[in-house]
Amino acid sequence: MTQDQAVQIVQAKRRKLQIDPEMAFESARKAVVEYKKNPDTPGPTEDRIAWIVTFSWEWGYVNVHVDERTGDILAVRRSS
């Protein structure tokens, strides 16, 4: 998967992911991220290669982890 494809996946799911329309695309980079099927319960984690697609605005940012092989959304991390 290319960077552009990862960004397109996030853009297409932007409303579902609750990314504010005012937030602008900032960057995308490939990295190894920890993935846990159910992050709210104890259990094992695994490393995945993902595109980290970042949107930002004055009040904070959103990082969306997109699995590099499948295009699945692995995590959405927000800051304020």
C-alpha positions in Angstrom: 0.0 0.0 0.0 1.2 3.5 -0.8 1.1 6.6 1.3 -1.6 8.0 -1.0 -3.7 4.9 -0.6 -3.5 5.0 3.2 -4.5 8.7 3.2 -7.4 8.0 0.8 -8.7 5.2 3.1 -8.7 7.6 6.1 -10.3 10.4 4.0 -13.1 8.0 2.9 -13.8 7.0 6.5 -13.3 10.5 8.0 -16.9 11.0 9.2 -17.1 7.5 10.7 -13.8 8.1 12.5 -15.1 11.4 13.8 -12.3 13.5 12.4 -13.4 17.1 12.6 -13.9 18.6 9.1 -11.7 21.6 10.1 -8.7 19.3 10.7 -6.2 19.4 7.8 -4.1 16.5 6.6 -0.6 17.0 8.0 1.5 14.0 7.3 1.7 10.2 6.8 4.6 8.0 7.7 5.2 4.3 7.9 6.1 2.8 11.3 5.9 -0.3 13.4 3.0 0.1 15.9 1.7 -2.1 18.7 -1.7 -3.6 17.9 -4.1 -5.2 20.4 -7.4 -6.6 19.1 -9.3 -5.3 22.1 -7.3 -2.5 23.7 -9.7 -2.2 26.7 -8.8 -5.6 28.1 -5.6 -7.3 29.1 -4.0 -9.5 26.6 -1.1 -9.9 24.1 -0.1 -7.3 21.6 1.6 -7.7 18.3 3.7 -5.5 16.1 2.2 -4.3 12.8 3.6 -2.2 10.0 1.2 0.7 9.6 0.8 4.1 8.0 0.3 6.7 10.6 -1.9 9.4 9.0 -2.1 12.6 10.9 -4.7 15.4 10.8 -4.3 18.5 12.9 -5.8 21.8 13.8 -5.1 24.5 16.4 -6.6 22.5 19.3 -4.9 19.2 18.6 -4.3 16.3 16.3 -5.6 12.8 15.3 -3.3 9.9 14.3 -4.9 7.1 12.4 -3.0 3.8 12.2 -3.7 2.0 8.8 -2.4 -1.5 8.4 0.1 -1.5 5.6 -1.0 -4.8 4.1 -4.8 -4.9 4.6 -5.8 -1.2 4.8 -7.7 -1.9 8.1 -7.9 0.9 10.7 -5.9 -0.4 13.7 -6.2 2.6 16.0 -7.3 6.2 16.3 -5.3 8.3 18.7 -6.4 11.8 19.6 -4.9 14.7 21.5 -6.1 18.1 22.5 
